Amino acid sequence: DRYRPVQAAWSVEFLDTDATPKLAGKVTIMPAEDEDLIDTYELFWGETPNEVLQNPDTGANFGPIASFPVGQSPMVQTFDLGTRVPAGATHFLVFTVQDTLRA
């Protein structure tokens, strides 16, 4: 059976170390307390605290920035100095995934 995961990542932290409009630094994700129904974690650009950034040309969501398998703690995505932030991106969002279902 397939079930939408109900557990979210425990925490997500980011500190921007680039003083320009671009960014640099590490997104650090701590896993959910219970990972039984989770296969992976996916990191996305968000346009609100709850919505994945959409491509203005197609209207489709941008794909994940990174995916992390269960069992890593912490999970870290590093952005090099001068990383360009996509237009409209204001947040990092992390979703838990089982099979193809995101929560």
N, CA, C and O atoms as CSV, one atom per row, in Angstrom:
chain,resi,resn,atom,element,x,y,z
A,1,ASP,N,N,0.829,-1.191,0.000
A,1,ASP,CA,C,0.000,0.000,0.000
A,1,ASP,C,C,0.869,1.249,0.000
A,1,ASP,O,O,1.994,1.241,0.500
A,2,ARG,N,N,0.335,2.315,-0.564
A,2,ARG,CA,C,1.023,3.602,-0.579
A,2,ARG,C,C,0.277,4.556,0.341
A,2,ARG,O,O,-0.951,4.638,0.313
A,3,TYR,N,N,1.036,5.269,1.149
A,3,TYR,CA,C,0.451,6.256,2.054
A,3,TYR,C,C,1.242,7.544,1.955
A,3,TYR,O,O,2.467,7.531,1.832
A,4,ARG,N,N,0.529,8.652,2.009
A,4,ARG,CA,C,1.200,9.951,2.056
A,4,ARG,C,C,1.889,10.057,3.417
A,4,ARG,O,O,1.255,9.829,4.448
A,5,PRO,N,N,3.185,10.403,3.431
A,5,PRO,CA,C,3.865,10.544,4.722
A,5,PRO,C,C,3.187,11.600,5.593
A,5,PRO,O,O,2.707,12.617,5.092
A,6,VAL,N,N,3.155,11.352,6.880
A,6,VAL,CA,C,2.561,12.328,7.798
A,6,VAL,C,C,3.628,13.028,8.624
A,6,VAL,O,O,3.359,14.062,9.235
A,7,GLN,N,N,4.823,12.480,8.649
A,7,GLN,CA,C,5.906,13.084,9.415
A,7,GLN,C,C,6.685,14.066,8.540
A,7,GLN,O,O,7.035,13.760,7.400
A,8,ALA,N,N,6.944,15.230,9.086
A,8,ALA,CA,C,7.756,16.243,8.406
A,8,ALA,C,C,9.175,16.197,8.966
A,8,ALA,O,O,9.426,15.605,10.016
A,9,ALA,N,N,10.089,16.829,8.251
A,9,ALA,CA,C,11.439,16.986,8.784
A,9,ALA,C,C,11.356,17.691,10.129
A,9,ALA,O,O,10.497,18.548,10.333
A,10,TRP,N,N,12.246,17.332,11.043
A,10,TRP,CA,C,12.219,17.913,12.382
A,10,TRP,C,C,12.552,19.403,12.338
A,10,TRP,O,O,11.925,20.206,13.029
A,11,SER,N,N,13.551,19.769,11.518
A,11,SER,CA,C,13.907,21.179,11.402
A,11,SER,C,C,14.633,21.428,10.087
A,11,SER,O,O,15.222,20.525,9.492
A,12,VAL,N,N,14.571,22.685,9.654
A,12,VAL,CA,C,15.272,23.142,8.453
A,12,VAL,C,C,15.903,24.478,8.803
A,12,VAL,O,O,15.212,25.393,9.253
A,13,GLU,N,N,17.207,24.598,8.601
A,13,GLU,CA,C,17.915,25.837,8.933
A,13,GLU,C,C,18.763,26.287,7.763
A,13,GLU,O,O,19.331,25.471,7.038
A,14,PHE,N,N,18.844,27.613,7.585
A,14,PHE,CA,C,19.712,28.181,6.564
A,14,PHE,C,C,20.237,29.514,7.059
A,14,PHE,O,O,19.481,30.329,7.588
A,15,LEU,N,N,21.538,29.739,6.889
A,15,LEU,CA,C,22.165,31.010,7.186
A,15,LEU,C,C,22.866,31.471,5.921
A,15,LEU,O,O,23.801,30.821,5.453
A,16,ASP,N,N,22.414,32.601,5.361
A,16,ASP,CA,C,22.992,33.149,4.132
A,16,ASP,C,C,24.295,33.849,4.480
A,16,ASP,O,O,24.311,34.776,5.290
A,17,THR,N,N,25.388,33.406,3.868
A,17,THR,CA,C,26.704,33.995,4.137
A,17,THR,C,C,27.179,34.893,3.002
A,17,THR,O,O,28.333,35.323,2.996
A,18,ASP,N,N,26.305,35.181,2.041
A,18,ASP,CA,C,26.625,36.067,0.917
A,18,ASP,C,C,25.877,37.382,1.139
A,18,ASP,O,O,24.650,37.383,1.237
A,19,ALA,N,N,26.594,38.485,1.219
A,19,ALA,CA,C,25.979,39.790,1.520
A,19,ALA,C,C,25.321,40.447,0.303
A,19,ALA,O,O,24.752,41.533,0.416
A,20,THR,N,N,25.397,39.796,-0.848
A,20,THR,CA,C,24.802,40.352,-2.067
A,20,THR,C,C,23.377,39.815,-2.218
A,20,THR,O,O,22.935,39.029,-1.380
A,21,PRO,N,N,22.642,40.219,-3.269
A,21,PRO,CA,C,21.310,39.633,-3.499
A,21,PRO,C,C,21.340,38.144,-3.837
A,21,PRO,O,O,20.294,37.495,-3.869
A,22,LYS,N,N,22.522,37.604,-4.087
A,22,LYS,CA,C,22.660,36.163,-4.306
A,22,LYS,C,C,22.821,35.494,-2.944
A,22,LYS,O,O,22.742,36.169,-1.918
A,23,LEU,N,N,23.044,34.186,-2.913
A,23,LEU,CA,C,23.190,33.535,-1.614
A,23,LEU,C,C,24.330,32.540,-1.612
A,23,LEU,O,O,24.831,32.124,-2.656
A,24,ALA,N,N,24.720,32.174,-0.409
A,24,ALA,CA,C,25.709,31.128,-0.162
A,24,ALA,C,C,25.438,30.585,1.230
A,24,ALA,O,O,24.912,31.291,2.091
A,25,GLY,N,N,25.794,29.346,1.442
A,25,GLY,CA,C,25.609,28.758,2.763
A,25,GLY,C,C,25.115,27.332,2.664
A,25,GLY,O,O,25.146,26.715,1.599
A,26,LYS,N,N,24.652,26.813,3.814
A,26,LYS,CA,C,24.202,25.431,3.899
A,26,LYS,C,C,22.773,25.376,4.422
A,26,LYS,O,O,22.440,26.013,5.421
A,27,VAL,N,N,21.938,24.610,3.737
A,27,VAL,CA,C,20.632,24.256,4.268
A,27,VAL,C,C,20.851,22.966,5.050
A,27,VAL,O,O,21.347,21.980,4.504
A,28,THR,N,N,20.481,22.976,6.324
A,28,THR,CA,C,20.640,21.803,7.175
A,28,THR,C,C,19.259,21.295,7.554
A,28,THR,O,O,18.437,22.038,8.090
A,29,ILE,N,N,19.014,20.029,7.272
A,29,ILE,CA,C,17.716,19.410,7.518
A,29,ILE,C,C,17.908,18.289,8.526
A,29,ILE,O,O,18.735,17.399,8.330
A,30,MET,N,N,17.139,18.341,9.603
A,30,MET,CA,C,17.131,17.253,10.583
A,30,MET,C,C,15.932,16.365,10.273
A,30,MET,O,O,14.841,16.869,10.007
A,31,PRO,N,N,16.125,15.042,10.304
A,31,PRO,CA,C,15.068,14.131,9.882
A,31,PRO,C,C,13.884,14.090,10.848
A,31,PRO,O,O,13.966,14.533,11.993
A,32,ALA,N,N,12.788,13.543,10.342
A,32,ALA,CA,C,11.597,13.328,11.161
A,32,ALA,C,C,11.927,12.337,12.278
A,32,ALA,O,O,12.845,11.527,12.154
A,33,GLU,N,N,11.170,12.415,13.361
A,33,GLU,CA,C,11.376,11.473,14.459
A,33,GLU,C,C,11.064,10.047,14.030
A,33,GLU,O,O,11.758,9.113,14.430
A,34,ASP,N,N,10.024,9.871,13.217
A,34,ASP,CA,C,9.605,8.552,12.737
A,34,ASP,C,C,9.699,8.552,11.216
A,34,ASP,O,O,8.948,9.258,10.542
A,35,GLU,N,N,10.613,7.768,10.684
A,35,GLU,CA,C,10.821,7.729,9.238
A,35,GLU,C,C,10.230,6.467,8.595
A,35,GLU,O,O,10.555,6.156,7.450
A,36,ASP,N,N,9.374,5.744,9.308
A,36,ASP,CA,C,8.838,4.476,8.802
A,36,ASP,C,C,8.122,4.613,7.462
A,36,ASP,O,O,8.220,3.717,6.624
A,37,LEU,N,N,7.405,5.712,7.241
A,37,LEU,CA,C,6.653,5.886,6.000
A,37,LEU,C,C,7.319,6.902,5.067
A,37,LEU,O,O,6.654,7.496,4.219
A,38,ILE,N,N,8.620,7.097,5.223
A,38,ILE,CA,C,9.360,8.062,4.405
A,38,ILE,C,C,10.439,7.326,3.630
A,38,ILE,O,O,11.170,6.510,4.192
A,39,ASP,N,N,10.541,7.618,2.328
A,39,ASP,CA,C,11.626,7.083,1.504
A,39,ASP,C,C,12.736,8.105,1.326
A,39,ASP,O,O,13.919,7.777,1.421
A,40,THR,N,N,12.342,9.356,1.064
A,40,THR,CA,C,13.309,10.418,0.814
A,40,THR,C,C,12.772,11.746,1.329
A,40,THR,O,O,11.594,11.888,1.657
A,41,TYR,N,N,13.683,12.712,1.385
A,41,TYR,CA,C,13.353,14.107,1.669
A,41,TYR,C,C,13.715,14.894,0.415
A,41,TYR,O,O,14.747,14.632,-0.202
A,42,GLU,N,N,12.875,15.860,0.031
A,42,GLU,CA,C,13.157,16.683,-1.139
A,42,GLU,C,C,13.170,18.149,-0.748
A,42,GLU,O,O,12.277,18.624,-0.046
A,43,LEU,N,N,14.197,18.866,-1.209
A,43,LEU,CA,C,14.376,20.293,-0.947
A,43,LEU,C,C,13.983,21.073,-2.196
A,43,LEU,O,O,14.463,20.787,-3.292
A,44,PHE,N,N,13.106,22.059,-2.024
A,44,PHE,CA,C,12.609,22.874,-3.128
A,44,PHE,C,C,12.785,24.359,-2.835
A,44,PHE,O,O,12.916,24.763,-1.680
A,45,TRP,N,N,12.788,25.167,-3.896
A,45,TRP,CA,C,12.587,26.605,-3.761
A,45,TRP,C,C,11.093,26.813,-3.529
A,45,TRP,O,O,10.268,26.156,-4.163
A,46,GLY,N,N,10.747,27.720,-2.629
A,46,GLY,CA,C,9.340,28.030,-2.379
A,46,GLY,C,C,9.037,29.479,-2.696
A,46,GLY,O,O,9.889,30.356,-2.554
A,47,GLU,N,N,7.790,29.720,-3.134
A,47,GLU,CA,C,7.358,31.103,-3.375
A,47,GLU,C,C,6.519,31.627,-2.221
A,47,GLU,O,O,6.260,32.828,-2.142
A,48,THR,N,N,6.094,30.749,-1.331
A,48,THR,CA,C,5.448,31.094,-0.064
A,48,THR,C,C,5.919,30.041,0.936
A,48,THR,O,O,6.626,29.111,0.549
A,49,PRO,N,N,5.550,30.161,2.206
A,49,PRO,CA,C,5.954,29.123,3.168
A,49,PRO,C,C,5.362,27.739,2.874
A,49,PRO,O,O,5.805,26.746,3.450
A,50,ASN,N,N,4.359,27.665,1.978
A,50,ASN,CA,C,3.701,26.386,1.713
A,50,ASN,C,C,3.625,26.002,0.241
A,50,ASN,O,O,3.109,24.933,-0.083
A,51,GLU,N,N,4.126,26.848,-0.660
A,51,GLU,CA,C,3.982,26.586,-2.085
A,51,GLU,C,C,5.337,26.525,-2.783
A,51,GLU,O,O,6.184,27.402,-2.614
A,52,VAL,N,N,5.518,25.463,-3.573
A,52,VAL,CA,C,6.730,25.297,-4.373
A,52,VAL,C,C,6.744,26.361,-5.464
A,52,VAL,O,O,5.707,26.686,-6.043
A,53,LEU,N,N,7.927,26.897,-5.737
A,53,LEU,CA,C,8.096,27.893,-6.791
A,53,LEU,C,C,7.707,27.299,-8.136
A,53,LEU,O,O,8.110,26.188,-8.479
A,54,GLN,N,N,6.915,28.057,-8.894
A,54,GLN,CA,C,6.497,27.609,-10.213
A,54,GLN,C,C,7.305,28.307,-11.294
A,54,GLN,O,O,7.697,29.464,-11.152
A,55,ASN,N,N,7.544,27.583,-12.373
A,55,ASN,CA,C,8.217,28.134,-13.541
A,55,ASN,C,C,7.247,29.080,-14.240
A,55,ASN,O,O,6.175,28.646,-14.663
A,56,PRO,N,N,7.590,30.362,-14.375
A,56,PRO,CA,C,6.654,31.308,-14.987
A,56,PRO,C,C,6.350,31.007,-16.453
A,56,PRO,O,O,5.309,31.421,-16.963
A,57,ASP,N,N,7.245,30.294,-17.135
A,57,ASP,CA,C,7.032,29.970,-18.542
A,57,ASP,C,C,6.068,28.810,-18.745
A,57,ASP,O,O,5.305,28.795,-19.711
A,58,THR,N,N,6.101,27.829,-17.826
A,58,THR,CA,C,5.283,26.627,-18.013
A,58,THR,C,C,4.160,26.500,-16.991
A,58,THR,O,O,3.188,25.782,-17.226
A,59,GLY,N,N,4.283,27.192,-15.855
A,59,GLY,CA,C,3.302,27.045,-14.783
A,59,GLY,C,C,3.516,25.796,-13.944
A,59,GLY,O,O,2.811,25.588,-12.957
A,60,ALA,N,N,4.474,24.964,-14.322
A,60,ALA,CA,C,4.775,23.746,-13.562
A,60,ALA,C,C,5.738,24.077,-12.421
A,60,ALA,O,O,6.489,25.050,-12.489
A,61,ASN,N,N,5.705,23.263,-11.384
A,61,ASN,CA,C,6.637,23.441,-10.283
A,61,ASN,C,C,8.057,23.153,-10.760
A,61,ASN,O,O,8.278,22.258,-11.575
A,62,PHE,N,N,9.021,23.924,-10.240
A,62,PHE,CA,C,10.416,23.575,-10.449
A,62,PHE,C,C,10.667,22.249,-9.733
A,62,PHE,O,O,10.037,21.958,-8.716
A,63,GLY,N,N,11.571,21.463,-10.258
A,63,GLY,CA,C,11.915,20.203,-9.612
A,63,GLY,C,C,12.692,20.438,-8.335
A,63,GLY,O,O,13.052,21.574,-8.026
A,64,PRO,N,N,12.953,19.378,-7.592
A,64,PRO,CA,C,13.691,19.544,-6.336
A,64,PRO,C,C,15.128,20.012,-6.569
A,64,PRO,O,O,15.763,19.667,-7.566
A,65,ILE,N,N,15.614,20.800,-5.625
A,65,ILE,CA,C,17.019,21.217,-5.620
A,65,ILE,C,C,17.882,20.008,-5.295
A,65,ILE,O,O,18.940,19.807,-5.890
A,66,ALA,N,N,17.415,19.200,-4.336
A,66,ALA,CA,C,18.162,18.022,-3.894
A,66,ALA,C,C,17.198,17.011,-3.292
A,66,ALA,O,O,16.123,17.365,-2.809
A,67,SER,N,N,17.600,15.754,-3.330
A,67,SER,CA,C,16.873,14.668,-2.659
A,67,SER,C,C,17.843,13.953,-1.740
A,67,SER,O,O,19.017,13.781,-2.070
A,68,PHE,N,N,17.344,13.538,-0.585
A,68,PHE,CA,C,18.172,12.864,0.405
A,68,PHE,C,C,17.487,11.576,0.832
A,68,PHE,O,O,16.300,11.599,1.160
A,69,PRO,N,N,18.195,10.456,0.840
A,69,PRO,CA,C,17.594,9.213,1.305
A,69,PRO,C,C,17.413,9.225,2.822
A,69,PRO,O,O,18.110,9.946,3.536
A,70,VAL,N,N,16.488,8.436,3.291
A,70,VAL,CA,C,16.288,8.263,4.727
A,70,VAL,C,C,17.576,7.706,5.336
A,70,VAL,O,O,18.288,6.928,4.701
A,71,GLY,N,N,17.860,8.106,6.555
A,71,GLY,CA,C,19.015,7.571,7.265
A,71,GLY,C,C,20.176,8.541,7.388
A,71,GLY,O,O,21.142,8.248,8.093
A,72,GLN,N,N,20.111,9.690,6.723
A,72,GLN,CA,C,21.154,10.703,6.865
A,72,GLN,C,C,20.744,11.688,7.950
A,72,GLN,O,O,19.594,12.125,7.995
A,73,SER,N,N,21.671,12.033,8.813
A,73,SER,CA,C,21.374,13.017,9.847
A,73,SER,C,C,22.665,13.699,10.271
A,73,SER,O,O,23.546,13.063,10.848
A,74,PRO,N,N,22.779,14.988,9.989
A,74,PRO,CA,C,21.828,15.828,9.275
A,74,PRO,C,C,21.991,15.663,7.763
A,74,PRO,O,O,22.961,15.072,7.289
A,75,MET,N,N,21.028,16.197,7.023
A,75,MET,CA,C,21.110,16.283,5.573
A,75,MET,C,C,21.517,17.715,5.258
A,75,MET,O,O,20.945,18.657,5.805
A,76,VAL,N,N,22.502,17.885,4.381
A,76,VAL,CA,C,23.051,19.213,4.112
A,76,VAL,C,C,23.134,19.462,2.612
A,76,VAL,O,O,23.656,18.637,1.862
A,77,GLN,N,N,22.617,20.602,2.186
A,77,GLN,CA,C,22.775,21.068,0.805
A,77,GLN,C,C,23.580,22.359,0.861
A,77,GLN,O,O,23.169,23.321,1.509
A,78,THR,N,N,24.721,22.383,0.188
A,78,THR,CA,C,25.601,23.544,0.202
A,78,THR,C,C,25.398,24.363,-1.067
A,78,THR,O,O,25.338,23.823,-2.171
A,79,PHE,N,N,25.294,25.674,-0.885
A,79,PHE,CA,C,25.206,26.617,-1.998
A,79,PHE,C,C,26.489,27.430,-2.014
A,79,PHE,O,O,26.855,28.045,-1.012
A,80,ASP,N,N,27.170,27.433,-3.150
A,80,ASP,CA,C,28.422,28.171,-3.287
A,80,ASP,C,C,28.172,29.671,-3.317
A,80,ASP,O,O,27.075,30.121,-3.650
A,81,LEU,N,N,29.187,30.433,-2.969
A,81,LEU,CA,C,29.124,31.891,-3.002
A,81,LEU,C,C,28.643,32.349,-4.377
A,81,LEU,O,O,29.143,31.886,-5.402
A,82,GLY,N,N,27.675,33.258,-4.393
A,82,GLY,CA,C,27.171,33.797,-5.646
A,82,GLY,C,C,26.050,32.993,-6.277
A,82,GLY,O,O,25.707,33.226,-7.436
A,83,THR,N,N,25.466,32.044,-5.537
A,83,THR,CA,C,24.359,31.269,-6.092
A,83,THR,C,C,23.179,32.187,-6.367
A,83,THR,O,O,22.749,32.938,-5.491
A,84,ARG,N,N,22.662,32.126,-7.577
A,84,ARG,CA,C,21.529,32.957,-7.988
A,84,ARG,C,C,20.231,32.354,-7.450
A,84,ARG,O,O,19.986,31.154,-7.581
A,85,VAL,N,N,19.414,33.201,-6.848
A,85,VAL,CA,C,18.101,32.794,-6.348
A,85,VAL,C,C,17.100,32.966,-7.482
A,85,VAL,O,O,17.031,34.047,-8.068
A,86,PRO,N,N,16.318,31.936,-7.813
A,86,PRO,CA,C,15.335,32.089,-8.885
A,86,PRO,C,C,14.326,33.201,-8.568
A,86,PRO,O,O,13.954,33.405,-7.413
A,87,ALA,N,N,13.898,33.904,-9.597
A,87,ALA,CA,C,12.909,34.977,-9.421
A,87,ALA,C,C,11.679,34.429,-8.726
A,87,ALA,O,O,11.123,33.408,-9.132
A,88,GLY,N,N,11.259,35.115,-7.676
A,88,GLY,CA,C,10.064,34.718,-6.938
A,88,GLY,C,C,10.318,33.788,-5.775
A,88,GLY,O,O,9.413,33.556,-4.972
A,89,ALA,N,N,11.523,33.242,-5.655
A,89,ALA,CA,C,11.834,32.330,-4.546
A,89,ALA,C,C,12.059,33.118,-3.264
A,89,ALA,O,O,12.853,34.058,-3.238
A,90,THR,N,N,11.365,32.738,-2.214
A,90,THR,CA,C,11.486,33.416,-0.927
A,90,THR,C,C,11.741,32.447,0.231
A,90,THR,O,O,12.035,32.874,1.348
A,91,HIS,N,N,11.630,31.157,-0.036
A,91,HIS,CA,C,11.740,30.152,1.019
A,91,HIS,C,C,12.439,28.899,0.502
A,91,HIS,O,O,12.528,28.670,-0.704
A,92,PHE,N,N,12.928,28.100,1.436
A,92,PHE,CA,C,13.291,26.718,1.162
A,92,PHE,C,C,12.180,25.859,1.748
A,92,PHE,O,O,11.737,26.098,2.871
A,93,LEU,N,N,11.731,24.864,0.999
A,93,LEU,CA,C,10.705,23.946,1.471
A,93,LEU,C,C,11.266,22.529,1.444
A,93,LEU,O,O,11.983,22.153,0.516
A,94,VAL,N,N,10.932,21.746,2.467
A,94,VAL,CA,C,11.344,20.350,2.523
A,94,VAL,C,C,10.088,19.501,2.628
A,94,VAL,O,O,9.226,19.732,3.477
A,95,PHE,N,N,10.006,18.509,1.740
A,95,PHE,CA,C,8.884,17.575,1.754
A,95,PHE,C,C,9.409,16.177,2.028
A,95,PHE,O,O,10.494,15.810,1.579
A,96,THR,N,N,8.627,15.400,2.770
A,96,THR,CA,C,8.918,13.999,2.928
A,96,THR,C,C,8.173,13.262,1.823
A,96,THR,O,O,7.080,13.663,1.425
A,97,VAL,N,N,8.779,12.172,1.327
A,97,VAL,CA,C,8.221,11.457,0.176
A,97,VAL,C,C,8.196,9.954,0.471
A,97,VAL,O,O,9.163,9.381,0.973
A,98,GLN,N,N,7.062,9.341,0.143
A,98,GLN,CA,C,6.983,7.885,0.095
A,98,GLN,C,C,6.477,7.526,-1.284
A,98,GLN,O,O,5.412,7.973,-1.710
A,99,ASP,N,N,7.271,6.697,-1.987
A,99,ASP,CA,C,6.957,6.363,-3.366
A,99,ASP,C,C,6.913,7.664,-4.158
A,99,ASP,O,O,7.967,8.265,-4.365
A,100,THR,N,N,5.762,8.129,-4.608
A,100,THR,CA,C,5.666,9.410,-5.318
A,100,THR,C,C,4.781,10.403,-4.580
A,100,THR,O,O,4.466,11.467,-5.114
A,101,LEU,N,N,4.380,10.071,-3.368
A,101,LEU,CA,C,3.477,10.935,-2.594
A,101,LEU,C,C,4.280,11.833,-1.674
A,101,LEU,O,O,5.110,11.359,-0.898
A,102,ARG,N,N,4.027,13.150,-1.765
A,102,ARG,CA,C,4.731,14.133,-0.928
A,102,ARG,C,C,3.840,14.642,0.180
A,102,ARG,O,O,2.622,14.745,0.032
A,103,ALA,N,N,4.475,14.957,1.294
A,103,ALA,CA,C,3.761,15.599,2.404
A,103,ALA,C,C,4.539,16.816,2.858
A,103,ALA,O,O,4.118,17.508,3.785
